[in-house]
Amino acid sequence: MELIAEVLNITAGGRRIAILDEETARLLGVHSSDRICITYCEQQLIAIANVATHFLKDHIGLYEEISETLGLRTDETVDVNLAELPESLQHVRAKLRGERLRGRDMVIIVKDVVERHLSEAEIAAFLTALNIYGLNMGENEALSRAMVETGDMLDFGEAPILDKHSIGGIPGDKTSLLVVPIVAAAGFTIPKTSSRAVTSPAGTADRVETLCPVDLAISEIKAVVEKTNGCLVWGGALDLAPADDLFIQIEYPLGIDPLLLPSIMSKKKAIGATHVAIDIPTGNGAKIKNMTEAYSLASDFVDLGMRLDLKIQCALTFGEQPIGYAVGPVLEAQEALMALKGGGPADLKEKAVSLAGMLFEMVGVEDGRKKAEHMLQSGRAEQKLREIIEAQGGNPHVKSDELPVGTHKAELTTEQAGRVLWISTANIANIAKMAGAPRAKGAGVVLKAKLGEAVKKDGALLEIYAERSSKLQSALDLAKKLQPIVLSKKHEEQMLLDRVPEKVTVDSTFTLER
């Protein structure tokens, strides 16, 4: 059926959606959310139909994702027909029944996801089935390979190619800003692609963006790595395992994360890594709550790595409190620069040299930790980071106090003296986000005391920074309600730990970081 194109000049968030009026849809035999095949100048494209009550008859409304792909303009004619159901739906339904999927099945599903042949509801059904029934290691491998094969792959030449990744969940984890320059300064190649924050106050790309551009093309990344041995860039601009980004868009609102293993490993395979250190924060404040879970997950990473020809070593790290004291893009970048100059928090430097040391030993360096410490203490890591900043288009001479922090500031104080007994990492993250992070780069939180440290009566527990006074007040009010830092008393003075249901709560945040 021939229809007249009406280009809407708006996007649909990457989805291929077309609008039909009710009568036109009826003549085509199309219901809302059905697939339609649009043909223009011998080009064919599958789209999801939306049926509208008030729309031009014999017209088809096309979002920019479709009009730009086909290269058509308003009032041009296209041929529209009801499309057949994709084969991938059979495999989605099989997983909903709890059946095991084969490698070919995964390839078909992932290909249809990338080519936008599946609707959001159908992708959600697939992810929900994976969350309920899980994936065995064969399915993890098949899904990882399918996600790699449906995107681009980078080749940085001769191995080894090193990489580091954290499963996330701990605020303030700016470790990559130290690990990458430590490894690169030692002469090894480490092309680090990172995410922006999904639900956290700052992703690695958000932190680095306060120092230099991170939205680089593949050719630019290769040039930076060739010049400096490393990079710190945003992976979202690249076509590396693109299905993962589409899955994440659905996972986040559902609050599930069934693709942790293939999501991470497909990106590492696509970037060309050969040796990867996986950071698994473990503890009450982390995604992984205990050592039993951590060892199990680490074993799965190593097993999947072997299947994908990747050498994996996992670090089970302390996850009971934020890393360092700063939470928020600019604040964390400042803290990283201070650590590279020899100052900064001890836990941040300890974690960085431990992870970098692991990578060194994975490629045959004896006493890798000692080498990592030398790279940091000698100033070579700081120099290397500044080379990377310059190569990516930033100011290599930037100083930490030159980075613009939010001008509005407030403190959360305590009415009692004591030592820090417990810190809620989730609440710290919520306060930083309420202050405006990560969108407001200068917003965030600085802890004034951490586990075991003493605080005087009326002393500060944390500082809140914001770029707007209204955001500061909202964050301070939330901090007072949540009381994210708990101080100890003598046992006989504090027998009541909590009251239910009087405890003030906020909606729990689903954390998903890549």
PADOKOL-343406 format. One line per field, with one value per residue (C-alpha): chain; x, y, z. Coordinates in Angstrom, 1 decimal. Layout:
<sites>
chain	c(A_...) .
px	c(X_...) .
py	c(Y_...) .
pz	c(Z_...) .
</sites>
This chain:
<sites>
chain	c(A_A_A_A_A_A_A_A_A_A_A_A_A_A_A_A_A_A_A_A_A_A_A_A_A_A_A_A_A_A_A_A_A_A_A_A_A_A_A_A_A_A_A_A_A_A_A_A_A_A_A_A_A_A_A_A_A_A_A_A_A_A_A_A_A_A_A_A_A_A_A_A_A_A_A_A_A_A_A_A_A_A_A_A_A_A_A_A_A_A_A_A_A_A_A_A_A_A_A_A_A_A_A_A_A_A_A_A_A_A_A_A_A_A_A_A_A_A_A_A_A_A_A_A_A_A_A_A_A_A_A_A_A_A_A_A_A_A_A_A_A_A_A_A_A_A_A_A_A_A_A_A_A_A_A_A_A_A_A_A_A_A_A_A_A_A_A_A_A_A_A_A_A_A_A_A_A_A_A_A_A_A_A_A_A_A_A_A_A_A_A_A_A_A_A_A_A_A_A_A_A_A_A_A_A_A_A_A_A_A_A_A_A_A_A_A_A_A_A_A_A_A_A_A_A_A_A_A_A_A_A_A_A_A_A_A_A_A_A_A_A_A_A_A_A_A_A_A_A_A_A_A_A_A_A_A_A_A_A_A_A_A_A_A_A_A_A_A_A_A_A_A_A_A_A_A_A_A_A_A_A_A_A_A_A_A_A_A_A_A_A_A_A_A_A_A_A_A_A_A_A_A_A_A_A_A_A_A_A_A_A_A_A_A_A_A_A_A_A_A_A_A_A_A_A_A_A_A_A_A_A_A_A_A_A_A_A_A_A_A_A_A_A_A_A_A_A_A_A_A_A_A_A_A_A_A_A_A_A_A_A_A_A_A_A_A_A_A_A_A_A_A_A_A_A_A_A_A_A_A_A_A_A_A_A_A_A_A_A_A_A_A_A_A_A_A_A_A_A_A_A_A_A_A_A_A_A_A_A_A_A_A_A_A_A_A_A_A_A_A_A_A_A_A_A_A_A_A_A_A_A_A_A_A_A_A_A_A_A_A_A_A_A_A_A_A_A_A_A_A_A_A_A_A_A_A_A_A_A_A_A_A_A_A_A_A_A_A_A_A_A_A_A_A_A_A_A_A_A_A_A_A_A_A_A_A_A_A_A_A_A_A_A_A_A_A_A_A_A_A_A_A_A_A_A_A_A_A_A_A_A_A_A_A) .
px	c(0.0_1.4_1.4_2.7_5.6_5.2_8.7_8.1_11.5_11.7_13.6_12.2_15.3_16.8_13.7_12.2_8.6_6.0_2.5_-0.6_-4.2_-6.8_-8.4_-5.1_-4.0_-7.2_-6.8_-3.3_-4.4_-2.0_-2.5_-0.6_2.9_2.8_5.7_5.5_7.9_8.6_10.1_11.6_13.9_14.6_15.5_13.5_13.2_11.2_9.4_7.0_3.6_1.8_-1.9_-3.2_-6.7_-6.1_-3.6_-3.7_-5.3_-3.1_0.0_2.7_4.4_8.1_10.5_14.0_15.5_13.5_13.6_17.4_18.1_16.0_17.0_13.5_11.6_8.0_5.4_7.5_5.8_6.7_5.3_4.0_3.0_2.5_5.7_6.2_7.0_10.7_12.1_13.7_10.3_10.2_13.4_12.2_9.1_11.3_13.3_10.0_9.2_12.6_14.3_18.0_19.0_21.6_24.3_22.4_19.3_21.2_22.7_19.2_17.8_20.8_20.7_17.0_17.6_20.3_18.3_15.3_13.1_11.9_9.7_10.6_7.9_9.5_13.0_11.7_10.1_13.5_15.4_12.7_13.0_16.8_16.4_14.0_15.7_19.3_21.9_24.2_27.8_27.2_24.4_26.6_29.3_26.9_25.3_28.7_29.9_26.6_26.9_30.5_29.8_26.9_29.1_32.5_35.8_39.0_42.5_45.4_48.0_50.3_49.2_49.0_46.1_45.2_41.9_40.3_36.6_34.5_31.0_30.1_27.8_30.3_30.2_33.4_35.2_37.6_40.2_40.4_41.8_44.8_45.0_45.1_48.0_49.9_49.7_50.3_53.3_54.9_54.7_51.6_48.6_45.3_42.5_39.8_36.2_33.8_30.2_28.4_26.4_23.2_22.0_25.1_26.4_29.3_30.5_34.2_33.3_31.6_34.7_37.1_34.9_35.7_39.4_39.1_36.7_35.6_33.3_35.9_35.6_37.3_40.0_40.7_40.9_43.5_45.5_45.4_46.4_49.2_50.6_50.1_49.5_46.1_42.9_39.8_36.8_33.1_32.0_28.5_29.7_31.2_29.4_31.0_28.5_25.6_23.0_24.3_23.3_19.8_19.4_20.5_17.7_15.2_17.0_17.1_13.3_12.7_15.4_17.1_20.5_20.6_23.3_26.1_28.6_28.0_27.6_31.0_32.8_31.4_32.7_36.1_36.3_35.2_37.8_40.5_41.6_43.6_44.1_41.4_41.3_37.7_37.0_34.2_33.4_32.0_30.1_26.8_27.1_27.9_26.0_27.7_26.9_29.2_32.4_30.5_28.6_31.9_33.8_31.0_30.8_34.6_34.7_32.1_34.1_37.2_35.3_33.7_37.0_38.6_35.8_36.3_40.1_40.5_42.7_40.7_41.7_39.2_39.9_37.4_37.6_36.2_32.7_31.5_32.0_32.8_36.3_38.1_36.1_34.7_31.5_30.6_32.4_34.5_35.1_36.3_38.5_40.1_40.8_42.3_44.7_45.7_46.4_48.5_50.6_51.2_48.4_44.8_43.1_45.0_42.2_42.0_45.8_45.8_43.0_44.7_48.1_46.5_44.6_47.4_49.8_47.5_47.5_51.3_51.7_49.2_51.6_54.7_56.0_57.5_56.2_53.6_52.5_56.0_56.1_52.7_53.8_56.9_54.8_52.6_55.2_57.7_55.2_55.3_51.6_50.6_52.7_51.0_47.5_48.4_49.6_46.3_44.4_46.3_45.9_42.1_41.9_42.1_44.5_47.5_48.4_45.1_45.3_42.8_41.8_41.0_38.1_34.8_33.1_29.5_29.5_26.7_27.9_26.4_27.5_25.7_26.8_26.3_24.9_27.0_30.6_31.8_33.5_32.0_30.4_28.6_28.1_25.2_26.8_23.3_22.3_25.5_24.8_21.2_22.3_24.9_22.3_19.9_22.5_22.6_25.3_26.2_24.4_25.8_29.4_30.4_27.7_28.3_29.4_32.6_32.8_34.5_34.8_35.0_34.8_36.6_37.4_36.5_34.0_33.5_30.2_28.8_31.4_30.9_30.0_29.9_29.9_27.3_28.1_25.6_25.4_21.9_20.7_17.5_19.3_21.6_18.6_16.9_20.1_20.7_17.1_17.5_20.8_19.2_16.4_18.6_21.5_23.9_26.7_26.2_28.4_29.1_28.4_29.2_27.2_25.3_24.3_22.9_20.7_18.0_19.3_16.2_12.4_10.0_8.0_9.1_12.4_12.5_13.1_13.4_12.8_15.7_17.8_18.6_22.3_23.5_27.0_29.1) .
py	c(0.0_3.4_6.1_9.7_10.3_12.8_13.4_14.4_16.0_14.4_11.4_8.3_7.5_5.3_3.3_2.9_4.0_4.9_6.4_5.4_6.6_4.1_3.6_3.2_0.7_-1.2_-1.5_-2.7_-5.2_-3.5_-3.2_-1.0_-2.4_-4.6_-4.6_-2.9_-3.1_0.3_0.3_3.4_3.4_-0.3_0.1_-1.8_-1.1_-2.8_-0.4_-0.7_0.8_3.2_3.8_7.3_8.6_11.9_11.6_12.2_9.4_7.7_9.2_7.6_9.6_8.9_9.7_10.9_7.4_6.2_9.2_9.7_6.0_5.9_9.4_10.6_13.8_14.9_14.2_11.5_8.1_4.9_1.4_-0.1_-3.6_-5.8_-7.5_-11.1_-12.0_-12.3_-15.8_-14.4_-14.2_-18.0_-18.1_-15.4_-17.5_-20.6_-18.8_-17.7_-21.4_-21.9_-23.7_-23.5_-21.4_-22.4_-20.2_-19.7_-18.7_-16.0_-14.6_-14.3_-12.5_-10.1_-9.3_-8.5_-6.3_-4.3_-4.0_-2.8_-5.7_-6.4_-4.0_-2.9_-5.2_-8.2_-7.3_-6.8_-10.3_-11.8_-10.0_-11.0_-14.6_-14.4_-12.9_-15.7_-18.7_-17.5_-18.3_-21.3_-20.7_-21.9_-19.3_-16.6_-17.4_-17.5_-14.2_-12.6_-13.7_-12.5_-9.1_-8.7_-9.9_-7.5_-4.5_-3.1_-4.4_-2.5_-3.7_-2.0_-4.3_-6.5_-8.1_-7.7_-5.2_-4.6_-3.4_-3.0_-3.0_-2.7_-4.2_-0.9_0.0_2.0_5.8_7.7_4.9_7.0_4.2_4.1_7.6_6.2_2.7_3.7_6.2_3.8_1.0_3.2_4.8_1.4_1.0_-1.3_-0.6_0.1_1.6_2.3_2.8_3.7_4.5_7.6_7.4_5.3_5.5_6.7_10.2_9.8_7.3_7.2_9.1_11.8_12.2_12.3_14.8_17.4_17.2_16.6_15.5_11.8_11.6_10.4_8.5_5.2_6.8_9.4_6.7_4.8_8.0_8.8_5.2_5.2_8.4_7.7_3.9_4.6_6.5_7.3_7.7_7.3_4.0_5.1_6.9_3.7_0.8_-1.8_-4.5_-2.1_-4.7_-4.1_-0.4_-1.4_-4.0_-1.5_0.9_-1.8_-3.3_0.0_0.7_-3.0_-2.9_-6.1_-7.0_-10.5_-9.7_-8.7_-11.3_-11.0_-7.3_-6.7_-9.4_-8.5_-4.9_-6.2_-8.6_-5.8_-3.4_-6.0_-6.6_-9.7_-9.4_-7.9_-7.2_-7.3_-5.4_-7.0_-4.7_-6.9_-5.9_-4.5_-1.4_-3.2_-5.2_-8.3_-8.7_-11.5_-13.4_-16.5_-14.6_-12.8_-16.0_-17.5_-14.5_-14.4_-18.0_-17.3_-14.4_-16.5_-19.4_-17.1_-15.4_-18.7_-19.5_-16.1_-16.3_-13.6_-13.9_-12.7_-12.1_-10.8_-8.6_-8.9_-5.5_-3.8_-2.4_-1.1_2.6_5.1_5.1_8.1_11.0_12.7_11.8_13.7_14.3_17.4_16.5_13.0_14.4_16.7_13.8_11.7_14.5_14.9_11.2_11.2_14.0_11.9_13.2_12.1_9.3_6.1_3.7_5.1_4.7_1.3_0.0_1.5_0.1_-3.3_-3.5_-2.1_-4.6_-7.4_-6.4_-6.2_-9.7_-11.1_-10.1_-11.5_-8.6_-9.8_-7.9_-6.0_-4.0_-2.6_-1.5_0.1_2.0_3.2_4.5_6.4_7.7_8.7_11.0_9.1_8.2_11.8_12.8_10.1_11.2_14.7_13.3_11.5_14.6_16.6_13.9_13.9_17.7_18.9_21.2_19.1_21.7_21.7_21.9_20.4_23.7_25.1_22.6_24.4_23.0_24.0_27.4_26.5_24.5_23.1_20.7_17.8_17.8_15.4_16.1_13.4_12.4_9.0_6.9_6.1_2.7_2.4_4.4_3.8_4.0_4.1_7.1_8.9_8.4_9.6_12.8_13.5_13.0_15.2_17.9_17.7_15.1_13.9_16.4_19.3_18.4_20.5_19.0_16.2_15.2_15.2_12.8_14.4_11.0_7.4_4.0_4.0_7.7_9.9_12.8_15.4_16.7_19.2_18.0_17.7_14.3_15.5_18.5_19.0_21.0_22.2_24.6_25.9_26.9_24.9_21.7_22.3_22.7_19.6_17.6_18.8_18.0_14.5_14.1_15.0_12.5_9.7_10.2_8.2_8.0_6.2_6.9_4.3_4.7_2.4_-0.8_-0.1_3.3_2.2_-0.9_0.3_0.1_1.1_1.3_-0.2_1.2_4.7_4.6_7.2_5.6_6.6_4.5_2.1_2.8_0.1_0.4_-0.6_0.5_-0.7) .
pz	c(0.0_-1.0_1.6_1.8_4.1_6.9_8.4_12.0_12.7_16.2_17.5_19.2_21.3_18.7_18.1_14.6_15.1_12.4_12.9_11.0_11.3_12.4_9.0_7.1_9.8_9.4_5.6_6.1_8.8_11.3_15.0_17.4_18.0_14.9_12.6_9.2_6.2_4.7_1.2_-0.4_-3.5_-3.2_0.5_3.1_6.8_9.6_12.0_14.9_14.1_16.4_15.6_16.2_16.4_14.8_12.0_8.2_6.2_3.7_5.4_7.5_10.2_10.4_13.2_12.3_12.9_9.9_7.6_8.0_7.4_4.2_3.2_2.4_2.9_3.6_0.8_-0.8_-1.4_0.3_0.1_3.4_4.2_7.3_8.1_9.1_12.7_13.2_13.9_17.0_18.7_18.7_20.7_23.1_23.8_24.2_26.9_28.6_28.9_30.5_27.6_26.9_23.8_21.3_19.8_16.6_18.6_20.5_17.3_15.8_18.9_19.2_15.5_15.6_18.7_16.9_13.7_15.8_14.7_18.3_20.3_23.8_25.2_23.4_24.6_28.1_27.9_26.9_29.7_32.2_31.1_31.5_35.0_36.1_34.5_34.3_31.7_31.8_30.8_27.2_26.9_28.4_25.8_22.9_23.9_24.4_21.0_19.4_21.0_19.8_16.2_15.7_16.3_15.6_17.0_17.7_16.9_18.6_17.2_19.1_22.4_25.3_25.5_29.1_30.6_33.9_34.8_38.0_38.3_40.0_42.8_45.0_44.9_44.5_42.6_40.5_40.4_36.6_36.6_38.4_37.0_33.3_33.6_35.9_33.4_30.3_32.0_32.3_28.5_28.3_26.1_28.0_25.9_28.6_27.3_30.1_30.7_31.8_35.0_34.6_38.2_40.1_40.9_38.4_35.8_34.7_31.6_33.6_35.8_32.9_31.0_33.6_32.4_28.6_25.9_26.1_23.0_20.5_17.3_16.7_14.6_17.3_20.0_18.0_17.5_21.3_22.2_19.6_21.1_24.9_25.3_26.9_26.7_28.9_26.6_26.6_25.0_24.2_21.0_19.6_17.9_20.3_21.3_20.5_21.7_25.3_25.2_23.9_26.6_29.3_28.2_29.1_32.2_34.0_34.3_35.1_37.9_36.7_35.5_34.0_31.5_33.9_32.5_28.7_28.9_30.4_28.6_25.1_25.5_26.6_23.6_21.2_22.5_21.7_25.3_26.0_29.8_32.1_35.8_37.1_40.3_42.4_45.4_48.2_51.3_52.7_50.5_47.3_44.7_45.9_49.6_50.8_49.9_48.8_46.1_45.2_44.7_42.6_40.4_40.0_39.0_36.3_35.0_34.7_33.0_30.5_29.8_29.0_26.5_24.9_24.8_27.5_30.5_33.5_37.1_39.6_42.6_45.5_47.0_50.2_49.4_52.8_52.0_49.2_47.6_48.8_50.3_47.2_45.3_42.1_38.8_39.5_43.2_42.2_39.4_41.9_44.3_41.5_40.5_44.2_44.4_41.3_42.8_45.9_48.2_48.2_50.2_51.1_50.1_46.6_46.0_47.7_45.4_42.3_42.8_43.7_40.5_38.3_40.1_39.2_35.5_35.5_37.0_34.5_31.7_33.5_35.6_38.9_41.9_40.0_43.0_43.5_39.9_40.2_43.3_41.5_38.6_41.1_43.5_40.8_39.2_35.9_36.2_36.7_33.7_31.6_32.6_31.5_28.2_27.7_28.7_26.0_23.4_24.0_23.6_27.2_29.1_30.3_32.8_34.7_38.4_40.8_42.3_38.9_38.3_39.0_42.1_42.9_44.6_47.0_50.0_53.3_56.0_57.7_61.4_64.3_67.7_69.3_69.4_68.4_65.7_62.4_62.7_59.4_56.1_53.7_50.2_48.6_50.7_50.0_46.3_46.6_48.4_45.7_43.0_44.8_44.8_41.0_40.1_37.5_35.2_37.3_37.2_40.2_42.5_44.9_48.4_50.3_53.4_56.4_58.2_57.2_59.0_62.3_62.3_65.3_65.0_67.7_68.9_66.4_64.0_60.2_58.8_55.2_52.9_50.1_47.0_44.4_41.5_42.6_46.0_45.6_44.8_47.8_50.2_48.8_49.2_52.8_53.7_52.3_54.2_57.5_56.9_55.8_58.3_56.0_58.5_61.8_64.8_67.6_71.3_74.2_73.8_77.0_75.8_72.4_72.7_70.4_66.8_64.9_64.9_62.4_60.6_61.8_59.9_57.1_53.7_50.1_47.1_46.6_43.5_41.0_40.3_36.8_35.7_32.9) .
</sites>
